[in-house]
């Protein structure tokens, strides 16, 4: 489930803090995290954002519904597959019932989310209770996780939400790595940006924002 990704991140931290190679190199008081898209959602979930399937479904049934209610291209018809699992798999139905849990991990003291998705799934009051700094960056022309219902809405409900929107035709996948020629030919929607968008420049600006953000809060 989406929300269990935060639990998985906590498990990774557990593993690294108990690993003899990594453990001596990690300052437990300076742990931060960053993620893109569904990973950006995970950042907000581990900061204390609480998912509500009922809230998400209510949004998707309203006049405000947008493409956030559809599966992204890389996941295919995810909603239909999820419904089939919910109808046929008791374990899946049990996992669905865990949507309203908090997955806050107090060891993570600052979050950096790029083009976070599934904003309509968060309970607004849970975002208001987030006590740590969260930086959010997104593209104004994001057609996968539109900024109005995702990045802007998330940040607006946070006490320490810092929002940067790259203007113009900057889309969702600009934050992913540069593609090879084979990648551009195979998955152009993820690899080819709109005219005038410099992916390398966006990467550079995003890295600078992240570096400055973590320097401020993880000293």
ZANU-842681 format. One line per field, with one value per atom (N, C-alpha, C): residue number from 1; residue in three letters; atom name; x negated, y, z negated. Coordinates in steps of 0.2 Angstrom, whole numbers. Layout:
N
n c(NUM;...)
res c(ALA;...)
atom c(CA;...)
x c(X;...)
y c(Y;...)
z c(Z;...)
//
This chain:
219
n c(1;1;1;2;2;2;3;3;3;4;4;4;5;5;5;6;6;6;7;7;7;8;8;8;9;9;9;10;10;10;11;11;11;12;12;12;13;13;13;14;14;14;15;15;15;16;16;16;17;17;17;18;18;18;19;19;19;20;20;20;21;21;21;22;22;22;23;23;23;24;24;24;25;25;25;26;26;26;27;27;27;28;28;28;29;29;29;30;30;30;31;31;31;32;32;32;33;33;33;34;34;34;35;35;35;36;36;36;37;37;37;38;38;38;39;39;39;40;40;40;41;41;41;42;42;42;43;43;43;44;44;44;45;45;45;46;46;46;47;47;47;48;48;48;49;49;49;50;50;50;51;51;51;52;52;52;53;53;53;54;54;54;55;55;55;56;56;56;57;57;57;58;58;58;59;59;59;60;60;60;61;61;61;62;62;62;63;63;63;64;64;64;65;65;65;66;66;66;67;67;67;68;68;68;69;69;69;70;70;70;71;71;71;72;72;72;73;73;73;74;74;74;75;75;75;76;76;76;77;77;77;78;78;78;79;79;79;80;80;80;81;81;81;82;82;82;83;83;83;84;84;84;85;85;85;86;86;86;87;87;87;88;88;88;89;89;89;90;90;90;91;91;91;92;92;92;93;93;93;94;94;94;95;95;95;96;96;96;97;97;97;98;98;98;99;99;99;100;100;100;101;101;101;102;102;102;103;103;103;104;104;104;105;105;105;106;106;106;107;107;107;108;108;108;109;109;109;110;110;110;111;111;111;112;112;112;113;113;113;114;114;114;115;115;115;116;116;116;117;117;117;118;118;118;119;119;119;120;120;120;121;121;121;122;122;122;123;123;123;124;124;124;125;125;125;126;126;126;127;127;127;128;128;128;129;129;129;130;130;130;131;131;131;132;132;132;133;133;133;134;134;134;135;135;135;136;136;136;137;137;137;138;138;138;139;139;139;140;140;140;141;141;141;142;142;142;143;143;143;144;144;144;145;145;145;146;146;146;147;147;147;148;148;148;149;149;149;150;150;150;151;151;151;152;152;152;153;153;153;154;154;154;155;155;155;156;156;156;157;157;157;158;158;158;159;159;159;160;160;160;161;161;161;162;162;162;163;163;163;164;164;164;165;165;165;166;166;166;167;167;167;168;168;168;169;169;169;170;170;170;171;171;171;172;172;172;173;173;173;174;174;174;175;175;175;176;176;176;177;177;177;178;178;178;179;179;179;180;180;180;181;181;181;182;182;182;183;183;183;184;184;184;185;185;185;186;186;186;187;187;187;188;188;188;189;189;189;190;190;190;191;191;191;192;192;192;193;193;193;194;194;194;195;195;195;196;196;196;197;197;197;198;198;198;199;199;199;200;200;200;201;201;201;202;202;202;203;203;203;204;204;204;205;205;205;206;206;206;207;207;207;208;208;208;209;209;209;210;210;210;211;211;211;212;212;212;213;213;213;214;214;214;215;215;215;216;216;216;217;217;217;218;218;218;219;219;219)
res c(UNK;UNK;UNK;UNK;UNK;UNK;UNK;UNK;UNK;UNK;UNK;UNK;UNK;UNK;UNK;UNK;UNK;UNK;UNK;UNK;UNK;UNK;UNK;UNK;UNK;UNK;UNK;UNK;UNK;UNK;UNK;UNK;UNK;UNK;UNK;UNK;UNK;UNK;UNK;UNK;UNK;UNK;UNK;UNK;UNK;UNK;UNK;UNK;UNK;UNK;UNK;UNK;UNK;UNK;UNK;UNK;UNK;UNK;UNK;UNK;UNK;UNK;UNK;UNK;UNK;UNK;UNK;UNK;UNK;UNK;UNK;UNK;UNK;UNK;UNK;UNK;UNK;UNK;UNK;UNK;UNK;UNK;UNK;UNK;UNK;UNK;UNK;UNK;UNK;UNK;UNK;UNK;UNK;UNK;UNK;UNK;UNK;UNK;UNK;UNK;UNK;UNK;UNK;UNK;UNK;UNK;UNK;UNK;UNK;UNK;UNK;UNK;UNK;UNK;UNK;UNK;UNK;UNK;UNK;UNK;UNK;UNK;UNK;UNK;UNK;UNK;UNK;UNK;UNK;UNK;UNK;UNK;UNK;UNK;UNK;UNK;UNK;UNK;UNK;UNK;UNK;UNK;UNK;UNK;UNK;UNK;UNK;UNK;UNK;UNK;UNK;UNK;UNK;UNK;UNK;UNK;UNK;UNK;UNK;UNK;UNK;UNK;UNK;UNK;UNK;UNK;UNK;UNK;UNK;UNK;UNK;UNK;UNK;UNK;UNK;UNK;UNK;UNK;UNK;UNK;UNK;UNK;UNK;UNK;UNK;UNK;UNK;UNK;UNK;UNK;UNK;UNK;UNK;UNK;UNK;UNK;UNK;UNK;UNK;UNK;UNK;UNK;UNK;UNK;UNK;UNK;UNK;UNK;UNK;UNK;UNK;UNK;UNK;UNK;UNK;UNK;UNK;UNK;UNK;UNK;UNK;UNK;UNK;UNK;UNK;UNK;UNK;UNK;UNK;UNK;UNK;UNK;UNK;UNK;UNK;UNK;UNK;UNK;UNK;UNK;UNK;UNK;UNK;UNK;UNK;UNK;UNK;UNK;UNK;UNK;UNK;UNK;UNK;UNK;UNK;UNK;UNK;UNK;UNK;UNK;UNK;UNK;UNK;UNK;UNK;UNK;UNK;UNK;UNK;UNK;UNK;UNK;UNK;UNK;UNK;UNK;UNK;UNK;UNK;UNK;UNK;UNK;UNK;UNK;UNK;UNK;UNK;UNK;UNK;UNK;UNK;UNK;UNK;UNK;UNK;UNK;UNK;UNK;UNK;UNK;UNK;UNK;UNK;UNK;UNK;UNK;UNK;UNK;UNK;UNK;UNK;UNK;UNK;UNK;UNK;UNK;UNK;UNK;UNK;UNK;UNK;UNK;UNK;UNK;UNK;UNK;UNK;UNK;UNK;UNK;UNK;UNK;UNK;UNK;UNK;UNK;UNK;UNK;UNK;UNK;UNK;UNK;UNK;UNK;UNK;UNK;UNK;UNK;UNK;UNK;UNK;UNK;UNK;UNK;UNK;UNK;UNK;UNK;UNK;UNK;UNK;UNK;UNK;UNK;UNK;UNK;UNK;UNK;UNK;UNK;UNK;UNK;UNK;UNK;UNK;UNK;UNK;UNK;UNK;UNK;UNK;UNK;UNK;UNK;UNK;UNK;UNK;UNK;UNK;UNK;UNK;UNK;UNK;UNK;UNK;UNK;UNK;UNK;UNK;UNK;UNK;UNK;UNK;UNK;UNK;UNK;UNK;UNK;UNK;UNK;UNK;UNK;UNK;UNK;UNK;UNK;UNK;UNK;UNK;UNK;UNK;UNK;UNK;UNK;UNK;UNK;UNK;UNK;UNK;UNK;UNK;UNK;UNK;UNK;UNK;UNK;UNK;UNK;UNK;UNK;UNK;UNK;UNK;UNK;UNK;UNK;UNK;UNK;UNK;UNK;UNK;UNK;UNK;UNK;UNK;UNK;UNK;UNK;UNK;UNK;UNK;UNK;UNK;UNK;UNK;UNK;UNK;UNK;UNK;UNK;UNK;UNK;UNK;UNK;UNK;UNK;UNK;UNK;UNK;UNK;UNK;UNK;UNK;UNK;UNK;UNK;UNK;UNK;UNK;UNK;UNK;UNK;UNK;UNK;UNK;UNK;UNK;UNK;UNK;UNK;UNK;UNK;UNK;UNK;UNK;UNK;UNK;UNK;UNK;UNK;UNK;UNK;UNK;UNK;UNK;UNK;UNK;UNK;UNK;UNK;UNK;UNK;UNK;UNK;UNK;UNK;UNK;UNK;UNK;UNK;UNK;UNK;UNK;UNK;UNK;UNK;UNK;UNK;UNK;UNK;UNK;UNK;UNK;UNK;UNK;UNK;UNK;UNK;UNK;UNK;UNK;UNK;UNK;UNK;UNK;UNK;UNK;UNK;UNK;UNK;UNK;UNK;UNK;UNK;UNK;UNK;UNK;UNK;UNK;UNK;UNK;UNK;UNK;UNK;UNK;UNK;UNK;UNK;UNK;UNK;UNK;UNK;UNK;UNK;UNK;UNK;UNK;UNK;UNK;UNK;UNK;UNK;UNK;UNK;UNK;UNK;UNK;UNK;UNK;UNK;UNK;UNK;UNK;UNK;UNK;UNK;UNK;UNK;UNK;UNK;UNK;UNK;UNK;UNK;UNK;UNK;UNK;UNK;UNK;UNK;UNK;UNK;UNK;UNK;UNK;UNK;UNK;UNK;UNK;UNK;UNK;UNK;UNK;UNK;UNK;UNK;UNK;UNK;UNK;UNK;UNK;UNK;UNK;UNK;UNK;UNK;UNK;UNK;UNK;UNK;UNK;UNK;UNK;UNK;UNK;UNK;UNK)
atom c(N;CA;C;N;CA;C;N;CA;C;N;CA;C;N;CA;C;N;CA;C;N;CA;C;N;CA;C;N;CA;C;N;CA;C;N;CA;C;N;CA;C;N;CA;C;N;CA;C;N;CA;C;N;CA;C;N;CA;C;N;CA;C;N;CA;C;N;CA;C;N;CA;C;N;CA;C;N;CA;C;N;CA;C;N;CA;C;N;CA;C;N;CA;C;N;CA;C;N;CA;C;N;CA;C;N;CA;C;N;CA;C;N;CA;C;N;CA;C;N;CA;C;N;CA;C;N;CA;C;N;CA;C;N;CA;C;N;CA;C;N;CA;C;N;CA;C;N;CA;C;N;CA;C;N;CA;C;N;CA;C;N;CA;C;N;CA;C;N;CA;C;N;CA;C;N;CA;C;N;CA;C;N;CA;C;N;CA;C;N;CA;C;N;CA;C;N;CA;C;N;CA;C;N;CA;C;N;CA;C;N;CA;C;N;CA;C;N;CA;C;N;CA;C;N;CA;C;N;CA;C;N;CA;C;N;CA;C;N;CA;C;N;CA;C;N;CA;C;N;CA;C;N;CA;C;N;CA;C;N;CA;C;N;CA;C;N;CA;C;N;CA;C;N;CA;C;N;CA;C;N;CA;C;N;CA;C;N;CA;C;N;CA;C;N;CA;C;N;CA;C;N;CA;C;N;CA;C;N;CA;C;N;CA;C;N;CA;C;N;CA;C;N;CA;C;N;CA;C;N;CA;C;N;CA;C;N;CA;C;N;CA;C;N;CA;C;N;CA;C;N;CA;C;N;CA;C;N;CA;C;N;CA;C;N;CA;C;N;CA;C;N;CA;C;N;CA;C;N;CA;C;N;CA;C;N;CA;C;N;CA;C;N;CA;C;N;CA;C;N;CA;C;N;CA;C;N;CA;C;N;CA;C;N;CA;C;N;CA;C;N;CA;C;N;CA;C;N;CA;C;N;CA;C;N;CA;C;N;CA;C;N;CA;C;N;CA;C;N;CA;C;N;CA;C;N;CA;C;N;CA;C;N;CA;C;N;CA;C;N;CA;C;N;CA;C;N;CA;C;N;CA;C;N;CA;C;N;CA;C;N;CA;C;N;CA;C;N;CA;C;N;CA;C;N;CA;C;N;CA;C;N;CA;C;N;CA;C;N;CA;C;N;CA;C;N;CA;C;N;CA;C;N;CA;C;N;CA;C;N;CA;C;N;CA;C;N;CA;C;N;CA;C;N;CA;C;N;CA;C;N;CA;C;N;CA;C;N;CA;C;N;CA;C;N;CA;C;N;CA;C;N;CA;C;N;CA;C;N;CA;C;N;CA;C;N;CA;C;N;CA;C;N;CA;C;N;CA;C;N;CA;C;N;CA;C;N;CA;C;N;CA;C;N;CA;C;N;CA;C;N;CA;C;N;CA;C;N;CA;C;N;CA;C;N;CA;C;N;CA;C;N;CA;C;N;CA;C;N;CA;C;N;CA;C;N;CA;C;N;CA;C;N;CA;C;N;CA;C;N;CA;C;N;CA;C;N;CA;C;N;CA;C;N;CA;C;N;CA;C;N;CA;C;N;CA;C;N;CA;C;N;CA;C;N;CA;C;N;CA;C;N;CA;C;N;CA;C;N;CA;C;N;CA;C;N;CA;C;N;CA;C;N;CA;C;N;CA;C;N;CA;C;N;CA;C;N;CA;C;N;CA;C;N;CA;C)
x c(-4;0;-4;-2;-6;-9;-4;-6;-12;-12;-17;-24;-25;-31;-35;-31;-35;-37;-33;-36;-42;-42;-48;-54;-53;-59;-62;-57;-59;-63;-61;-65;-72;-73;-79;-84;-81;-85;-87;-82;-84;-90;-90;-95;-102;-102;-108;-111;-106;-109;-111;-110;-112;-118;-119;-124;-131;-136;-143;-147;-145;-148;-145;-139;-136;-135;-134;-132;-137;-143;-148;-148;-146;-146;-140;-135;-128;-127;-126;-124;-117;-115;-108;-104;-107;-103;-103;-105;-105;-103;-97;-94;-89;-90;-85;-83;-78;-76;-73;-73;-71;-68;-62;-59;-55;-54;-51;-44;-39;-32;-29;-29;-26;-31;-38;-43;-42;-39;-38;-32;-27;-21;-24;-29;-31;-35;-38;-41;-36;-30;-25;-22;-21;-18;-23;-29;-34;-35;-33;-33;-27;-22;-16;-9;-10;-4;0;6;10;15;14;18;25;30;37;40;41;44;51;55;61;61;56;54;52;48;46;52;56;62;67;68;72;70;63;60;62;60;61;68;73;80;83;78;81;79;82;80;73;69;62;58;60;56;52;46;41;37;32;28;25;25;22;26;32;37;35;31;29;22;21;15;10;4;-2;-3;-6;-7;-11;-16;-21;-18;-12;-8;-3;-1;4;11;16;22;22;19;18;24;29;35;39;39;43;40;34;30;31;31;32;39;44;51;52;49;49;46;40;37;42;44;49;55;57;63;61;55;53;48;44;39;40;41;42;36;30;24;24;26;25;31;37;42;39;36;33;28;24;19;22;28;32;34;36;38;33;27;21;20;25;23;23;27;27;22;17;11;6;3;-3;-9;-13;-19;-25;-24;-29;-35;-41;-48;-51;-52;-55;-62;-65;-72;-74;-69;-70;-67;-72;-71;-69;-70;-69;-67;-62;-60;-60;-63;-63;-59;-53;-49;-49;-50;-50;-43;-39;-33;-29;-28;-24;-17;-15;-9;-4;2;7;9;8;10;17;22;29;30;25;26;25;21;19;25;26;31;27;31;28;26;30;28;21;20;14;8;8;3;2;7;6;3;2;-1;-8;-11;-18;-22;-27;-31;-38;-40;-47;-46;-52;-52;-51;-47;-46;-47;-52;-53;-49;-46;-42;-44;-46;-47;-43;-41;-37;-37;-34;-34;-27;-27;-20;-16;-19;-15;-15;-15;-14;-7;-7;-1;0;-4;-4;-1;-4;-2;-2;4;5;4;0;-2;4;9;15;17;18;21;15;9;3;-2;-7;-12;-9;-5;-3;2;6;11;7;2;-2;-5;-9;-13;-8;-2;2;4;5;7;2;-5;-10;-13;-14;-17;-24;-28;-35;-36;-31;-31;-34;-39;-43;-41;-39;-37;-40;-43;-46;-42;-39;-36;-41;-43;-47;-42;-42;-37;-37;-33;-33;-30;-34;-32;-35;-38;-41;-36;-37;-32;-35;-31;-32;-39;-41;-47;-53;-53;-59;-64;-62;-66;-69;-68;-71;-77;-81;-88;-87;-92;-93;-92;-89;-88;-93;-94;-98;-94;-97;-93;-88;-89;-85;-79;-80;-75;-70;-73;-69;-64;-67;-63;-58;-59;-54;-49;-51;-46;-47;-45;-46;-42;-37;-33;-37;-41;-45;-52;-54;-61;-62;-57;-57;-53;-56;-53;-50;-46;-43;-48;-47;-52;-54;-60;-62;-64;-62;-64;-71;-75;-82;-82;-82;-82;-88;-94;-100;-100;-97;-97;-92;-86;-82;-85;-88;-92;-97;-100;-105;-102;-97;-93;-90;-87;-84;-90;-95;-101;-103;-103;-105;-100;-94;-88;-89;-90;-90;-96;-102;-108;-107;-104;-103;-98;-93;-87;-90;-94;-96;-102;-105;-111;-107;-102;-98;-95;-93;-89;-93;-98;-102;-109;-110;-116;-118)
y c(-6;0;6;12;18;20;20;22;18;12;7;8;12;14;18;22;25;20;15;10;7;6;3;7;14;18;18;17;16;10;5;-2;-1;3;4;8;13;17;12;7;2;-2;-4;-8;-5;2;5;7;8;10;4;-2;-8;-11;-8;-11;-9;-14;-12;-7;-7;-3;4;5;12;15;11;14;19;18;23;29;29;35;39;37;40;44;51;55;54;51;50;56;62;68;72;69;73;69;65;61;65;66;69;64;65;61;65;62;65;60;62;58;61;58;60;57;60;58;54;47;43;43;44;45;52;57;63;62;59;57;53;49;45;50;55;60;63;65;68;63;57;52;51;50;49;55;61;67;67;64;63;64;65;66;59;59;53;52;46;45;43;45;43;41;35;32;36;37;40;47;50;57;58;53;53;51;46;45;50;54;60;65;66;71;69;63;60;60;60;60;67;72;79;83;89;93;95;94;96;91;85;79;81;78;80;73;74;68;64;67;64;58;57;51;46;47;42;39;33;30;33;34;37;32;34;30;24;24;19;13;15;9;6;8;5;6;2;3;0;4;2;2;6;7;0;-2;-8;-14;-14;-20;-20;-14;-13;-15;-13;-15;-23;-26;-33;-37;-34;-37;-36;-30;-29;-34;-35;-40;-47;-49;-56;-58;-53;-55;-52;-56;-54;-50;-53;-49;-42;-41;-35;-30;-33;-29;-27;-31;-30;-24;-24;-19;-12;-12;-6;-3;-7;-5;-1;-1;3;10;12;19;24;24;30;30;25;25;31;33;37;33;35;32;36;41;46;42;44;42;48;48;54;55;50;50;55;55;59;66;71;78;83;81;86;82;84;81;85;82;86;82;85;81;84;80;83;80;85;83;78;79;74;72;66;64;62;61;58;63;70;75;74;73;73;67;62;57;59;64;66;70;68;72;79;85;91;93;90;91;88;82;79;83;86;90;96;99;104;102;96;93;92;92;91;96;94;98;99;96;96;100;103;107;102;104;100;105;103;107;104;107;104;108;104;108;104;108;105;109;106;110;113;119;122;118;115;111;104;102;95;92;87;84;77;75;69;70;75;77;84;87;94;98;103;107;110;111;114;109;103;98;94;95;91;96;98;102;109;113;119;117;112;111;108;103;100;106;110;115;120;122;127;125;118;116;114;115;114;120;119;125;127;122;124;121;122;120;125;123;128;125;130;128;132;128;131;128;132;130;132;128;130;132;138;141;138;140;138;131;128;121;115;117;111;106;100;95;90;85;80;76;74;69;73;80;83;82;79;78;71;67;61;62;56;57;58;61;61;54;54;48;47;40;39;40;39;39;34;28;22;24;27;29;34;39;44;41;36;33;28;25;20;24;28;32;39;42;49;54;51;55;57;52;53;56;55;57;64;66;72;78;83;89;93;98;103;107;110;115;121;122;127;125;119;116;113;115;113;108;101;97;97;98;98;105;110;116;115;112;111;106;101;97;101;105;110;114;117;122;117;112;107;105;103;101;107;113;118;120;119;120;115;109;103;104;106;107;112;118;124;122;118;116;112;106;102;105;110;113;117;120;124;120;114;111;104;103;97;98;104;106;102)
z c(0;0;0;2;3;-4;-9;-16;-19;-17;-20;-17;-12;-10;-15;-19;-25;-30;-31;-36;-33;-26;-23;-24;-23;-24;-31;-36;-43;-44;-40;-41;-38;-33;-30;-35;-38;-43;-49;-51;-56;-54;-47;-45;-45;-42;-42;-48;-53;-60;-64;-61;-65;-61;-55;-50;-53;-53;-56;-51;-45;-40;-40;-40;-40;-47;-52;-59;-61;-61;-63;-59;-53;-49;-49;-53;-53;-59;-58;-64;-65;-71;-72;-73;-74;-75;-69;-63;-57;-51;-52;-47;-43;-37;-33;-27;-23;-18;-12;-6;0;4;8;12;18;23;29;31;32;34;29;30;24;18;20;15;11;15;11;7;9;4;-2;-1;-7;-12;-9;-14;-18;-15;-19;-24;-22;-26;-32;-31;-37;-41;-39;-43;-47;-46;-50;-46;-39;-35;-35;-37;-37;-31;-28;-22;-24;-20;-21;-14;-13;-7;-6;-11;-11;-9;-11;-9;-2;0;7;12;10;14;15;9;9;14;14;19;26;27;34;36;32;34;34;33;32;39;39;45;46;40;40;42;44;46;52;52;57;59;62;65;59;53;47;45;48;47;52;57;62;60;63;62;67;64;69;74;80;85;84;79;78;74;71;67;71;77;81;77;78;75;68;63;56;53;54;50;51;57;59;56;56;52;45;42;35;33;37;35;36;41;41;35;33;27;21;20;14;14;20;21;19;21;20;15;12;8;1;-4;-11;-14;-12;-15;-12;-6;-3;-7;-8;-11;-18;-22;-28;-28;-23;-22;-21;-17;-15;-22;-27;-33;-37;-35;-39;-36;-32;-29;-34;-39;-44;-49;-49;-54;-53;-58;-57;-56;-52;-50;-52;-56;-58;-61;-59;-61;-64;-70;-74;-72;-70;-68;-62;-58;-52;-54;-53;-56;-50;-44;-38;-32;-28;-22;-16;-11;-4;1;3;8;14;20;27;30;33;36;32;26;22;25;25;28;22;24;19;14;15;11;8;13;10;5;5;0;-7;-8;-15;-19;-25;-29;-30;-29;-30;-37;-42;-49;-51;-47;-49;-46;-41;-38;-43;-46;-50;-57;-58;-64;-63;-57;-55;-59;-63;-67;-64;-59;-56;-49;-47;-41;-35;-30;-24;-18;-14;-8;-2;2;8;14;19;26;31;36;41;47;53;59;60;63;64;69;73;79;77;71;69;71;75;77;74;70;66;59;56;49;49;52;53;46;47;41;36;39;36;30;32;27;24;25;23;19;23;19;16;19;16;10;11;6;0;1;-5;-9;-5;-8;-12;-9;-12;-19;-20;-27;-32;-30;-35;-38;-44;-48;-45;-43;-41;-34;-30;-23;-18;-15;-10;-3;1;8;13;18;24;30;34;40;46;50;56;61;64;68;75;79;86;88;92;95;91;85;81;79;81;79;74;73;67;68;73;74;75;74;75;70;64;58;59;64;65;69;69;72;80;83;90;93;99;102;108;109;115;121;127;133;134;131;131;126;121;116;119;123;126;131;134;140;137;131;128;124;120;115;116;121;122;117;115;110;103;102;96;97;103;105;109;112;116;113;111;108;113;111;115;118;124;127;122;122;117;110;108;102;102;97;97;91;92;86;82;85;81;77;79;75;69;71;65;60;62;58;53;56;53;48;49;45;39;41;35;31;33;29;24;27;22;17;19;14;9;11;6;1;4;0;-5;-3;-8;-13;-11;-16;-21;-19;-24;-28;-26;-29;-35;-34;-39;-44;-43;-48;-51;-48;-50;-52;-56;-58;-64)
//
